[in-house]
Amino acid sequence: MTPGLRKAASIVARSLAPGKPHHAQWLVTRKCNYQCRGCNVWKEQDQKELSADEIKKGFDILKELGIVELVLSGGDPLLRDDIGEIIDYATKLFVTTVYDNGSLAGQKIDVLRKADFVAISIDSLDEAKHDYLKNVPGAWKSGTQAVEILHKEGVKVSVTPTISQKNLYEIVDITNYFTGKGIPVWYCLYAYDTSLDSKQLFKIGKANDELVITDKEAMVNLCNSLIEMKKENKKILMTDKLLEALRSIYLEDKRTWKCQALNQFLVIDHLGRVAGCHSHNFAGSIFDLPQKWNSKEFKNLRETYHNCTQCNYLCYVFYSLHGSPSGHLSLARDQWKNAGLLFK
């Protein structure tokens, strides 16, 4: 059996294992070279971070725990000199996505070749608007060039706009532009922290009036448009169930899910601290996870998360919606559908 087939078989086996978490996001660095207006991470930069060897030990723990999908983010993970070593190890174990703000991916093609996905944040087709949102001159040119270079080189690149009031009316155009080039698109949703936990894992920030979505009707119409577009456009990497849940927020002010943090997904920061999501205090270290996962402490935390209604971050919503056995089966089928990503 080839390494790619072994990986695919392992991915599907873990996807179907009952009572196991599916997704982890690891912020491998707090360093960032952008100053995005909807983010706080760059305001809380930290030069301290785990070594590559420590992170790889953490990956082994996540695999044994049952994790299938891993996102490497930051800050910007490509700012780490050892990111190639980290990606190489991660992609042997997980379906691995590397997030870049668009500044470095075009210069690190060889480092990114082994990743299953590379996600580049492009928030507008308008160069001036994108640069304003990133708060860095030249961000649009750097990001779009990175997308084009990676796509041309055969790297599985995708574009991830963050939907906000600032770009709400051009999301369909952004989608058509990139998917028309054969580049997949999925979305983030501008959100901000409402947590009262002063020790939360990291902060997104408080409400930015420019970015908060005020045109709820337009947001509902966007969800309807994307659901309709998905019938023909297979490059929109969002499930109907997620788009329907998003629509319900703006149509009825209704949450159609209960949070599954620390159950179906978890977050690890640059120091290896673990939480169900970033909005709450860390609950231990990645190295404590095998002992803590089935503990009474974690059982109580899961109940806290389950009843939490603080956020609408789409990644958390997605894995809460698809956390049932049937949801895992659907996600496993998607991995086989994307066999080209796995059979390397």
DRENBA-348930 format. One record per residue (C-alpha): residue number from 0; residue in one letter; x, y, z. Coordinates in nm, 4 decimals, always signed. Example, Ala and Ser with C-alpha at 12.3 -4.5 7.8 and 13.67 -1.06 7.14 Angstrom:
i	aa	xx	yy	zz
0	a	+1.2300	-0.4500	+0.7800
1	s	+1.3670	-0.1060	+0.7140
***
This chain:
i	aa	xx	yy	zz
0	m	+0.0000	+0.0000	+0.0000
1	t	+0.1348	+0.3416	-0.0937
2	p	+0.1826	+0.6111	+0.1753
3	g	-0.1105	+0.8030	+0.0269
4	l	-0.3411	+0.5010	+0.0459
5	r	-0.2316	+0.4299	+0.4020
6	k	-0.3071	+0.7896	+0.4941
7	a	-0.6480	+0.7748	+0.3251
8	a	-0.7378	+0.4504	+0.5010
9	s	-0.6284	+0.5914	+0.8377
10	i	-0.8250	+0.9128	+0.7767
11	v	-1.1468	+0.7279	+0.7018
12	a	-1.1025	+0.4852	+0.9937
13	r	-1.0594	+0.7769	+1.2351
14	s	-1.3515	+0.9620	+1.0764
15	l	-1.5833	+0.6726	+1.1525
16	a	-1.4594	+0.6005	+1.5050
17	p	-1.7365	+0.6881	+1.7526
18	g	-1.6812	+0.9338	+2.0345
19	k	-1.3645	+1.0830	+1.8873
20	p	-1.2829	+1.4479	+1.8055
21	h	-1.2471	+1.5265	+1.4371
22	h	-1.0767	+1.8640	+1.4012
23	a	-0.7976	+2.0643	+1.5653
24	q	-0.6595	+2.4069	+1.4943
25	w	-0.3030	+2.4716	+1.6099
26	l	-0.1801	+2.8298	+1.6206
27	v	+0.1860	+2.7375	+1.5879
28	t	+0.3045	+3.0975	+1.6239
29	r	+0.1781	+3.4263	+1.7626
30	k	+0.4025	+3.6209	+1.5242
31	c	+0.2297	+3.8087	+1.2438
32	n	+0.3392	+4.0562	+0.9784
33	y	-0.0115	+4.1931	+0.9040
34	q	-0.2390	+4.4150	+1.1106
35	c	-0.5853	+4.3031	+0.9973
36	r	-0.8590	+4.5336	+1.1227
37	g	-1.0789	+4.2511	+1.2459
38	c	-0.8090	+4.0710	+1.4444
39	n	-0.6268	+4.1084	+1.7734
40	v	-0.3582	+3.8420	+1.7367
41	w	-0.1058	+4.0842	+1.5871
42	k	-0.1560	+4.3109	+1.8896
43	e	-0.0611	+4.0251	+2.1235
44	q	+0.2505	+3.8958	+1.9514
45	d	+0.4804	+3.6633	+2.1411
46	q	+0.8264	+3.5443	+2.0410
47	k	+0.7911	+3.2339	+2.2576
48	e	+0.6593	+2.9180	+2.0890
49	l	+0.7002	+2.5415	+2.1040
50	s	+0.9856	+2.3821	+1.9103
51	a	+0.9186	+2.1673	+1.6039
52	d	+1.0013	+1.8536	+1.8047
53	e	+0.7509	+1.9495	+2.0753
54	i	+0.4844	+2.0183	+1.8131
55	k	+0.5475	+1.6816	+1.6463
56	k	+0.5008	+1.5078	+1.9821
57	g	+0.1732	+1.6973	+2.0078
58	f	+0.0718	+1.5738	+1.6621
59	d	+0.1236	+1.2139	+1.7756
60	i	-0.1072	+1.2807	+2.0703
61	l	-0.3733	+1.4319	+1.8432
62	k	-0.3600	+1.1311	+1.6099
63	e	-0.4087	+0.8894	+1.8998
64	l	-0.6967	+1.1047	+2.0202
65	g	-0.8658	+1.0566	+1.6812
66	i	-0.8074	+1.3914	+1.5096
67	v	-0.8556	+1.3737	+1.1324
68	e	-0.8317	+1.7329	+1.0126
69	l	-0.5648	+1.9768	+1.1290
70	v	-0.5355	+2.3478	+1.0564
71	l	-0.1977	+2.5164	+1.1050
72	s	-0.2445	+2.8868	+1.1616
73	g	-0.1130	+3.1735	+1.3703
74	g	-0.0246	+3.4618	+1.3391
75	d	+0.1235	+3.3508	+1.0128
76	p	+0.2675	+2.9983	+1.0412
77	l	+0.4984	+3.0597	+0.7446
78	l	+0.6965	+3.3028	+0.9586
79	r	+0.8440	+3.0010	+1.1392
80	d	+1.1820	+2.8945	+0.9968
81	d	+1.0967	+2.5299	+1.0730
82	i	+0.7464	+2.5324	+0.9242
83	g	+0.8518	+2.2919	+0.6474
84	e	+0.9448	+2.0274	+0.9043
85	i	+0.6158	+2.0835	+1.0863
86	i	+0.4036	+2.0592	+0.7697
87	d	+0.5895	+1.7500	+0.6509
88	y	+0.5135	+1.5659	+0.9748
89	a	+0.1534	+1.6880	+0.9986
90	t	+0.0589	+1.5774	+0.6488
91	k	+0.1661	+1.2211	+0.7203
92	l	-0.1026	+1.2043	+0.9900
93	f	-0.3871	+1.4434	+0.9046
94	v	-0.5717	+1.6215	+0.6292
95	t	-0.3691	+1.9370	+0.6797
96	t	-0.4552	+2.2951	+0.5901
97	v	-0.2013	+2.5764	+0.6184
98	y	-0.3361	+2.9304	+0.6528
99	d	-0.1364	+3.2224	+0.5164
100	n	-0.2360	+3.5871	+0.4968
101	g	-0.0964	+3.5944	+0.1440
102	s	+0.2378	+3.7484	+0.2276
103	l	+0.4699	+3.4464	+0.2155
104	a	+0.3003	+3.1540	+0.0395
105	g	+0.4231	+3.2576	-0.3047
106	q	+0.7816	+3.2466	-0.1759
107	k	+0.7480	+2.9105	+0.0002
108	i	+0.6046	+2.6852	-0.2694
109	d	+0.8313	+2.3899	-0.1924
110	v	+0.7413	+2.4084	+0.1780
111	l	+0.3697	+2.4007	+0.0941
112	r	+0.3668	+2.1234	-0.1678
113	k	+0.2922	+1.8525	+0.0880
114	a	-0.0016	+2.0347	+0.2491
115	d	-0.3453	+1.9067	+0.1520
116	f	-0.4792	+2.2611	+0.1363
117	v	-0.3226	+2.6046	+0.1477
118	a	-0.5767	+2.8724	+0.2386
119	i	-0.5057	+3.2307	+0.1368
120	s	-0.7118	+3.5143	+0.2812
121	i	-0.8437	+3.7389	+0.0008
122	d	-1.1198	+3.9696	+0.1226
123	s	-1.1894	+4.1797	-0.1857
124	l	-1.1280	+4.2043	-0.5592
125	d	-1.0705	+4.5752	-0.4983
126	e	-0.6983	+4.6184	-0.4308
127	a	-0.7394	+4.9306	-0.2178
128	k	-1.0150	+4.7754	-0.0057
129	h	-0.8225	+4.4549	+0.0549
130	d	-0.5103	+4.6474	+0.1538
131	y	-0.7217	+4.8584	+0.3887
132	l	-0.8707	+4.5502	+0.5566
133	k	-0.5283	+4.3908	+0.5975
134	n	-0.3833	+4.7289	+0.6953
135	v	-0.0736	+4.6572	+0.4840
136	p	+0.0066	+4.8252	+0.1486
137	g	+0.0616	+4.5685	-0.1252
138	a	-0.1302	+4.2925	+0.0549
139	w	-0.3711	+4.2376	-0.2358
140	k	-0.0975	+4.2077	-0.4960
141	s	+0.1019	+3.9705	-0.2772
142	g	-0.2022	+3.7553	-0.1957
143	t	-0.3429	+3.7249	-0.5454
144	q	+0.0003	+3.6523	-0.6914
145	a	+0.0500	+3.3799	-0.4298
146	v	-0.2817	+3.2195	-0.5248
147	e	-0.1945	+3.2244	-0.8946
148	i	+0.1579	+3.0873	-0.8422
149	l	+0.0462	+2.8055	-0.6113
150	h	-0.2398	+2.7092	-0.8445
151	k	-0.0065	+2.7054	-1.1447
152	e	+0.2424	+2.4914	-0.9526
153	g	-0.0250	+2.2344	-0.8662
154	v	-0.0451	+2.3177	-0.4942
155	k	-0.3997	+2.2724	-0.3618
156	v	-0.4657	+2.6382	-0.2900
157	s	-0.8011	+2.7851	-0.1899
158	v	-0.9245	+3.1359	-0.1159
159	t	-1.0930	+3.2187	+0.2157
160	p	-1.2691	+3.5572	+0.2240
161	t	-1.3886	+3.6792	+0.5622
162	i	-1.7470	+3.7962	+0.5092
163	s	-1.8134	+4.1346	+0.6695
164	q	-2.0257	+4.4405	+0.6028
165	k	-1.7249	+4.5799	+0.4180
166	n	-1.7323	+4.3127	+0.1457
167	l	-2.0784	+4.1582	+0.1822
168	y	-2.1999	+4.2714	-0.1594
169	e	-1.9045	+4.1295	-0.3512
170	i	-1.8806	+3.7791	-0.2029
171	v	-2.0605	+3.6276	-0.5025
172	d	-1.8213	+3.8066	-0.7392
173	i	-1.5170	+3.6919	-0.5383
174	t	-1.6532	+3.3369	-0.5483
175	n	-1.7179	+3.3382	-0.9220
176	y	-1.3814	+3.4982	-0.9962
177	f	-1.1702	+3.2380	-0.8184
178	t	-1.3828	+2.9286	-0.8773
179	g	-1.3919	+3.0277	-1.2440
180	k	-1.0153	+2.9768	-1.2400
181	g	-1.0595	+2.6352	-1.0777
182	i	-0.9626	+2.7618	-0.7315
183	p	-1.1901	+2.6485	-0.4446
184	v	-1.3418	+2.9022	-0.2064
185	w	-1.4670	+2.8724	+0.1468
186	y	-1.5552	+3.1486	+0.3876
187	c	-1.4888	+3.2885	+0.7297
188	l	-1.7413	+3.5180	+0.8962
189	y	-1.6377	+3.8365	+1.0696
190	a	-1.7065	+3.7899	+1.4379
191	y	-1.5701	+3.9355	+1.7569
192	d	-1.5251	+3.8270	+2.1149
193	t	-1.8035	+3.8663	+2.3661
194	s	-1.6279	+3.6475	+2.6213
195	l	-1.6135	+3.7564	+2.9833
196	d	-1.3192	+3.5243	+3.0465
197	s	-1.0159	+3.7490	+3.0934
198	k	-0.7899	+3.4456	+3.0545
199	q	-0.9296	+3.3295	+2.7210
200	l	-0.6812	+3.1466	+2.4991
201	f	-0.6442	+3.4406	+2.2613
202	k	-0.8560	+3.7359	+2.1550
203	i	-1.0126	+3.8269	+1.8216
204	g	-1.1078	+4.1701	+1.9534
205	k	-1.4160	+4.3792	+2.0140
206	a	-1.6769	+4.4891	+1.7605
207	n	-1.5503	+4.6920	+1.4660
208	d	-1.8429	+4.8994	+1.3389
209	e	-1.7070	+4.8923	+0.9837
210	l	-1.7100	+4.5136	+0.9770
211	v	-2.0193	+4.4123	+1.1782
212	i	-2.2866	+4.2889	+0.9369
213	t	-2.5828	+4.5260	+0.9623
214	d	-2.7619	+4.4404	+0.6372
215	k	-2.9193	+4.1169	+0.7540
216	e	-3.1411	+4.0873	+0.4461
217	a	-2.8352	+4.0970	+0.2207
218	m	-2.6698	+3.8294	+0.4330
219	v	-2.9760	+3.6046	+0.4043
220	n	-2.9790	+3.6612	+0.0282
221	l	-2.6093	+3.5747	+0.0099
222	c	-2.6693	+3.2441	+0.1889
223	n	-2.9545	+3.1652	-0.0513
224	s	-2.7346	+3.2551	-0.3489
225	l	-2.4477	+3.0351	-0.2336
226	i	-2.6800	+2.7405	-0.1670
227	e	-2.8155	+2.7779	-0.5206
228	m	-2.4696	+2.8250	-0.6735
229	k	-2.3436	+2.5089	-0.5018
230	k	-2.5786	+2.2988	-0.7134
231	e	-2.3538	+2.3679	-1.0127
232	n	-2.0318	+2.4982	-0.8589
233	k	-1.8430	+2.2196	-0.6813
234	k	-1.5582	+2.4545	-0.5894
235	i	-1.7624	+2.6186	-0.3113
236	l	-1.6377	+2.4206	-0.0120
237	m	-1.9249	+2.4882	+0.2258
238	t	-2.2021	+2.2486	+0.3222
239	d	-2.5680	+2.3381	+0.2747
240	k	-2.6192	+2.2646	+0.6422
241	l	-2.3652	+2.5298	+0.7397
242	l	-2.5083	+2.7885	+0.5000
243	e	-2.8585	+2.7156	+0.6302
244	a	-2.7401	+2.7622	+0.9897
245	l	-2.5744	+3.0893	+0.8939
246	r	-2.8931	+3.2034	+0.7240
247	s	-3.0959	+3.1255	+1.0359
248	i	-2.8758	+3.3563	+1.2430
249	y	-2.9613	+3.6552	+1.0250
250	l	-3.3154	+3.5571	+0.9271
251	e	-3.4510	+3.4491	+1.2654
252	d	-3.1747	+3.5360	+1.5122
253	k	-3.1732	+3.1622	+1.5808
254	r	-2.8890	+2.9201	+1.6508
255	t	-2.9635	+2.5769	+1.5046
256	w	-2.6718	+2.4035	+1.6772
257	k	-2.5211	+2.3375	+2.0167
258	c	-2.1473	+2.3948	+2.0471
259	q	-1.9345	+2.0791	+2.0377
260	a	-1.6063	+2.2385	+2.1489
261	l	-1.3698	+1.9983	+2.3285
262	n	-1.5876	+1.7219	+2.1945
263	q	-1.5650	+1.7369	+1.8136
264	f	-1.2917	+2.0000	+1.7930
265	l	-1.0268	+2.1804	+1.9963
266	v	-0.7740	+2.4623	+1.9675
267	i	-0.4052	+2.4661	+2.0647
268	d	-0.2031	+2.7861	+2.0948
269	h	+0.1644	+2.8640	+2.0276
270	l	+0.2637	+2.7476	+2.3770
271	g	+0.0769	+2.4171	+2.3480
272	r	-0.2138	+2.5242	+2.5691
273	v	-0.5458	+2.3584	+2.4845
274	a	-0.9025	+2.4871	+2.4907
275	g	-1.2243	+2.3830	+2.3247
276	c	-1.2296	+2.7213	+2.1528
277	h	-1.0263	+3.0392	+2.1758
278	s	-1.2927	+3.2309	+2.3711
279	h	-1.2430	+3.0362	+2.6930
280	n	-0.9538	+2.9874	+2.9315
281	f	-0.7059	+2.7141	+2.8440
282	a	-0.7760	+2.3791	+3.0058
283	g	-0.4291	+2.2299	+3.0169
284	s	-0.1423	+2.1419	+2.7869
285	i	-0.1391	+1.9313	+2.4713
286	f	+0.0900	+1.6957	+2.6647
287	d	-0.1756	+1.6523	+2.9374
288	l	-0.4471	+1.5711	+2.6856
289	p	-0.4360	+1.1876	+2.7040
290	q	-0.4894	+1.2009	+3.0814
291	k	-0.7450	+1.4810	+3.0767
292	w	-0.9634	+1.3911	+2.7786
293	n	-1.1948	+1.1580	+2.9697
294	s	-1.1657	+1.3404	+3.3022
295	k	-1.4494	+1.4886	+3.5042
296	e	-1.2926	+1.8316	+3.4494
297	f	-1.3249	+1.7982	+3.0718
298	k	-1.6749	+1.6539	+3.1030
299	n	-1.7795	+1.9672	+3.2932
300	l	-1.6068	+2.1916	+3.0403
301	r	-1.7911	+2.0228	+2.7539
302	e	-2.1187	+2.1067	+2.9261
303	t	-2.0073	+2.4685	+2.9588
304	y	-1.9179	+2.4855	+2.5904
305	h	-2.2370	+2.3053	+2.4909
306	n	-2.4473	+2.5758	+2.6524
307	c	-2.2301	+2.8653	+2.5315
308	t	-2.3892	+3.1051	+2.2823
309	q	-2.1111	+3.3644	+2.2635
310	c	-1.9867	+3.3206	+1.9064
311	n	-2.0713	+3.2510	+1.5448
312	y	-1.7225	+3.1550	+1.4229
313	l	-1.7904	+2.9396	+1.1186
314	c	-1.5236	+2.6763	+1.1866
315	y	-1.6737	+2.6102	+1.5304
316	v	-2.0253	+2.6083	+1.3871
317	f	-1.9259	+2.3672	+1.1111
318	y	-1.7814	+2.1004	+1.3394
319	s	-2.0683	+2.1407	+1.5831
320	l	-2.3186	+2.0790	+1.3039
321	h	-2.1311	+1.7822	+1.1600
322	g	-2.0348	+1.6178	+1.4882
323	s	-2.2800	+1.3276	+1.4762
324	p	-2.1872	+0.9803	+1.3436
325	s	-2.3739	+1.0591	+1.0211
326	g	-2.1851	+1.3886	+1.0007
327	h	-1.8528	+1.2097	+1.0373
328	l	-1.9617	+0.9650	+0.7668
329	s	-2.0375	+1.2572	+0.5358
330	l	-1.6988	+1.4144	+0.6082
331	a	-1.5276	+1.0797	+0.5470
332	r	-1.6991	+1.0525	+0.2095
333	d	-1.5730	+1.4000	+0.1282
334	q	-1.2181	+1.2866	+0.2010
335	w	-1.2536	+0.9995	-0.0450
336	k	-1.4055	+1.2405	-0.2954
337	n	-1.0930	+1.4534	-0.2544
338	a	-0.8730	+1.1488	-0.3089
339	g	-0.6396	+1.3569	-0.5210
340	l	-0.5400	+1.5382	-0.2052
341	l	-0.4641	+1.2202	-0.0169
342	f	-0.3109	+0.9819	-0.2669
343	k	+0.0368	+1.1369	-0.2858
***
